[in-house]
Amino acid sequence: MTSNKPPKTFHIFYAWAEGPWFGKKTSAELKKAGFLEAPINEATVLIAHSVGTYLVRPRKSNKVTILIGPPYYPGKSVRVSISQKRKHDRKNLPFLEYIHKLLWNIFYIISKPLVTLRAGRVIYSEDPLSKAGSNSIVIQNDDDAFCAPNLNKLIKQRVVKLPGQHDDCWFNPVPYVK
C-alpha cells in the first residue's frame, strides 16, 4: 500500500567553518527518524546552524526552517564569543577530538572563502534573522557563547531553548531531531 503523504525530507545548510563532517551524526539521526536527505529546493525541513542561519534563504518547498544557534549577542564581540567557545571545547572535548574538530574548522574556512566573507558582513546586521521566514524556529542552547541570553526578546521568531552549547546539534543531535 502506498501513502499519499509526501516524504519527510531535510537539507542541512552549512556555514562558516562547517561542512558535512560536522553533520554526519545529525544526518544519521534524522534518517533514523524517517527523514530523507534532499537538495535544498526539495527539502521540507531546512536546518541551518550558527552564521548559516543568516545566510540561508528558505524556498517555497521548505515547510519549516530550523535555525540553530544564531550568533546574535548585541554588545559582545564575535572574538570574545569565539574565544569562549574554544575554551569550552578545550575543556570539554578529549584532546585528540578537539584537535580533529579544529582541523576540520580550518579546512572549511579555507575551502569556502566566499562564505567566510559573507559571514563577516552579515554577522553585524541589526536584524540578522529578518529574512528567515515566518515558518522559522530558532533553537538556542543554554550555554551558547554566541547567543544573547534574552534572544527571545530580541528577535521576532519563536525561540526554543535546549541544554548544551553552540555545537551540540552536531555532537548530540537526538534532542534537535525530537
JOVENGI-V387595 format. One record per pair of residues at least 4 apart in sequence whose ideal C-beta (glycine too) atoms are under 8 Angstrom apart, sorted by sequence separation. I is the first residue (numbers start at 0). J is the second residue. If there is no record, write none. Layout:
i = <I | I>
j = <J | J>
This chain:
i = <13 | 17 | 18 | 19 | 21 | 22 | 23 | 24 | 25 | 26 | 27 | 28 | 30 | 37 | 38 | 47 | 48 | 50 | 51 | 57 | 75 | 76 | 77 | 78 | 79 | 80 | 81 | 82 | 83 | 84 | 85 | 86 | 87 | 88 | 92 | 93 | 94 | 95 | 96 | 97 | 98 | 99 | 100 | 101 | 102 | 103 | 104 | 105 | 106 | 107 | 108 | 111 | 112 | 113 | 114 | 115 | 116 | 117 | 118 | 131 | 139 | 146 | 149 | 150 | 154 | 163 | 166 | 167 | 168 | 172 | 173 | 13 | 17 | 29 | 30 | 37 | 47 | 75 | 92 | 122 | 162 | 13 | 30 | 37 | 39 | 121 | 131 | 140 | 147 | 161 | 19 | 29 | 47 | 57 | 70 | 108 | 128 | 139 | 151 | 167 | 168 | 13 | 47 | 72 | 89 | 92 | 150 | 163 | 167 | 13 | 55 | 88 | 128 | 26 | 34 | 45 | 70 | 11 | 55 | 139 | 163 | 45 | 88 | 139 | 162 | 45 | 88 | 137 | 161 | 11 | 52 | 161 | 11 | 52 | 45 | 52 | 53 | 9 | 43 | 44 | 47 | 52 | 137 | 40 | 42 | 43 | 44 | 45 | 46 | 47 | 49 | 39 | 41 | 42 | 43 | 44 | 45 | 46 | 47 | 48 | 49 | 50 | 137 | 139 | 141 | 146 | 9 | 40 | 43 | 44 | 45 | 47 | 48 | 49 | 50 | 136 | 137 | 138 | 139 | 140 | 141 | 142 | 144 | 145 | 25 | 44 | 46 | 49 | 135 | 136 | 137 | 138 | 139 | 140 | 141 | 142 | 143 | 144 | 39 | 135 | 137 | 138 | 139 | 140 | 141 | 142 | 143 | 136 | 138 | 140 | 140 | 9 | 131 | 140 | 7 | 8 | 9 | 10 | 128 | 129 | 7 | 8 | 9 | 10 | 12 | 128 | 140 | 7 | 8 | 9 | 10 | 126 | 128 | 6 | 8 | 10 | 138 | 10 | 17 | 10 | 17 | 8 | 9 | 12 | 14 | 8 | 9 | 10 | 12 | 14 | 15 | 17 | 8 | 9 | 10 | 11 | 12 | 13 | 14 | 15 | 7 | 8 | 9 | 10 | 11 | 12 | 14 | 15 | 6 | 7 | 9 | 11 | 14 | 138 | 5 | 13 | 14 | 12 | 14 | 14 | 14 | 12 | 12 | 77 | 70 | 87 | 71 | 71 | 87 | 69 | 69 | 54 | 84 | 83 | 84 | 66 | 54 | 81 | 54 | 80 | 53 | 66 | 79 | 80 | 54 | 64 | 50 | 53 | 64 | 69 | 77 | 53 | 66 | 64 | 65 | 66 | 67 | 68 | 69 | 50 | 53 | 61 | 63 | 64 | 65 | 66 | 67 | 68 | 50 | 62 | 63 | 64 | 66 | 68 | 72 | 75 | 61 | 63 | 65 | 72 | 91 | 53 | 56 | 57 | 71 | 72 | 73 | 52 | 53 | 57 | 68 | 70 | 71 | 72 | 52 | 55 | 69 | 70 | 71 | 57 | 68 | 69 | 87 | 57 | 68 | 87 | 88 | 52 | 71 | 73 | 84 | 69 | 84 | 21 | 71 | 84 | 20 | 71 | 18 | 52 | 69 | 17 | 16 | 18 | 16 | 18 | 17 | 66 | 16 | 15 | 16 | 18 | 15 | 18 | 13 | 15 | 49 | 68 | 68 | 15 | 14 | 15 | 68 | 67 | 15 | 14 | 67 | 65 | 49 | 48 | 48 | 25 | 29 | 25 | 28 | 32 | 21 | 24 | 27 | 28 | 31 | 24 | 22 | 25 | 28 | 29 | 21 | 24 | 28 | 25 | 25 | 17>
j = <17 | 21 | 22 | 23 | 25 | 26 | 27 | 28 | 29 | 30 | 31 | 32 | 34 | 41 | 42 | 51 | 52 | 54 | 55 | 61 | 79 | 80 | 81 | 82 | 83 | 84 | 85 | 86 | 87 | 88 | 89 | 90 | 91 | 92 | 96 | 97 | 98 | 99 | 100 | 101 | 102 | 103 | 104 | 105 | 106 | 107 | 108 | 109 | 110 | 111 | 112 | 115 | 116 | 117 | 118 | 119 | 120 | 121 | 122 | 135 | 143 | 150 | 153 | 154 | 158 | 167 | 170 | 171 | 172 | 176 | 177 | 18 | 22 | 34 | 35 | 42 | 52 | 80 | 97 | 127 | 167 | 19 | 36 | 43 | 45 | 127 | 137 | 146 | 153 | 167 | 26 | 36 | 54 | 64 | 77 | 115 | 135 | 146 | 158 | 174 | 175 | 21 | 55 | 80 | 97 | 100 | 158 | 171 | 175 | 22 | 64 | 97 | 137 | 36 | 44 | 55 | 80 | 22 | 66 | 150 | 174 | 57 | 100 | 151 | 174 | 58 | 101 | 150 | 174 | 25 | 66 | 175 | 26 | 67 | 61 | 68 | 69 | 26 | 60 | 61 | 64 | 69 | 154 | 58 | 60 | 61 | 62 | 63 | 64 | 65 | 67 | 58 | 60 | 61 | 62 | 63 | 64 | 65 | 66 | 67 | 68 | 69 | 156 | 158 | 160 | 165 | 29 | 60 | 63 | 64 | 65 | 67 | 68 | 69 | 70 | 156 | 157 | 158 | 159 | 160 | 161 | 162 | 164 | 165 | 46 | 65 | 67 | 70 | 156 | 157 | 158 | 159 | 160 | 161 | 162 | 163 | 164 | 165 | 61 | 157 | 159 | 160 | 161 | 162 | 163 | 164 | 165 | 159 | 161 | 163 | 164 | 34 | 156 | 165 | 33 | 34 | 35 | 36 | 154 | 155 | 34 | 35 | 36 | 37 | 39 | 155 | 167 | 35 | 36 | 37 | 38 | 154 | 156 | 35 | 37 | 39 | 168 | 41 | 48 | 42 | 49 | 41 | 42 | 45 | 47 | 42 | 43 | 44 | 46 | 48 | 49 | 51 | 43 | 44 | 45 | 46 | 47 | 48 | 49 | 50 | 43 | 44 | 45 | 46 | 47 | 48 | 50 | 51 | 43 | 44 | 46 | 48 | 51 | 175 | 43 | 51 | 52 | 51 | 53 | 54 | 55 | 54 | 55 | 122 | 122 | 142 | 127 | 128 | 144 | 127 | 128 | 114 | 144 | 144 | 145 | 128 | 117 | 144 | 118 | 144 | 118 | 131 | 144 | 145 | 121 | 131 | 118 | 121 | 132 | 137 | 145 | 122 | 135 | 134 | 135 | 136 | 137 | 138 | 139 | 121 | 124 | 132 | 134 | 135 | 136 | 137 | 138 | 139 | 122 | 134 | 135 | 136 | 138 | 140 | 144 | 147 | 134 | 136 | 138 | 145 | 164 | 127 | 130 | 131 | 145 | 146 | 147 | 127 | 128 | 132 | 143 | 145 | 146 | 147 | 128 | 131 | 145 | 146 | 147 | 134 | 145 | 146 | 164 | 135 | 146 | 165 | 166 | 131 | 150 | 153 | 164 | 150 | 165 | 103 | 153 | 166 | 103 | 154 | 103 | 137 | 154 | 104 | 104 | 106 | 105 | 107 | 107 | 156 | 107 | 107 | 108 | 110 | 108 | 111 | 107 | 111 | 145 | 165 | 166 | 114 | 114 | 115 | 168 | 168 | 118 | 118 | 175 | 175 | 165 | 168 | 169 | 168 | 172 | 169 | 172 | 176 | 166 | 169 | 172 | 173 | 176 | 170 | 169 | 172 | 175 | 176 | 169 | 172 | 176 | 175 | 176 | 169>
